[in-house]
């Protein structure tokens, strides 16, 4: 299993909207959210980190190929995926249907790795 972590800033004033998204994923969209991540072959964990510079979301994806799974987050043609992509764009300013402007995160230290 491989692990990828990514910190994504929340746009100013959008933290409460982010919290509502999480509530919707736990409720209305729960089955679709779980099915999406299973289809992508990853376990996703999401953390909210408040900092003096603003709020961040820290996302971890764990699976055989988490980088490929991240790139596949916007590829579904179902209602949940369309909703999720729109929410990410509104809250983070990131369009998951487009290539990221920079590289994916790089693992630089692992206390149990070589």
N, C-alpha and C positions, 0 to 999 in steps of 0.2 A: 504494500500500500504506500502511496505517495501522499504528501500533504502540501497544500499551497495556502498561503495566507495573503490577504490583500486588505489594505486600509483605504477606505473610500470616504472622502469628506462629504458631509451633509451640507447642502446649500444653506446659507443663513435664513433662519425663520422656518425651516422645513423639518425640524426634529419631531414635532408633534405629528406631522403627516407620516413621517417614518414610523412612529409608534403605532399609528392606525394601520399602516400596511402590515406590520407584524401581527397585529390583532386579527386582521382579515385572513392572513395566512394560517393562523391558528384556528380560525373559525370557518368562514365561508369557503375559503380556498384550500383548506388543509389537505384533502385527498389529492387535489390536483398538484399542490406543492410537493407532496411526498412522491407522487408518481413521476413528476418532472425530474426530481433529483435521482430517483431510482433509474429512470430511463437514461440519464446521463452517467450513471455509475458512480455517484459520489454521495458522501454524507456531508451536509452543509451545516456549519455552525455560524451564528451571527452574534456579534457583540456590539454594544453601543458604548463608545468611549467619549466622555466629555473632556475637553482640554481647554486651556485658556485661549487657544487659537480657534476654537470651534469644535463641534461634535463630529466624530468619525464613526463609521461602521467598519468593524473588522470582520471579514468573512474568511472562514477556513473551508476548504474543500478537501476531502480525503477520499481517495479511490485509486484506481489503477492509473488514470491519466487526468488529474484534476485540471491541468491547463487546457486540455481539449474540452473537458466538460464546461469550463468557464466560457470558452468560445462558443459552446453550443447552447448557452442559456437562452438565446433569442431565436433559436431555430425552429421551435415548435409553432404550429399553426392553430393551436387551441386557444380558447378564451383566456385561460389562466396565463399563458405565456404572453399574449398580447397585453393583458392587464399589467403583468409584472414588468415588462419592458417599458411601458408608459410610466409606471410608478418610479422606476429607477431613473428615467430621464427627468422627471419632475423634481425628485428629491435630491439627486446627486449631479444632475447635469450631464450624465453619461448616456450616450445612445448605444445600447448593446447590439444594435443591428449594424454598427459600423466598427471597423478595426479601432482598437484603442490607440490613442496618440503616442503611447510609449510602450516599452516592453512589459511583459508580465513580471511579477515580483521574482526576485532571485534569492534563493536560500543561501545565506552566507555563513551560518553557524548552526551546528546541531550537536548538542552535548552527548548524543549517543551515536553520532555518525562519524565517518572518516574525513 
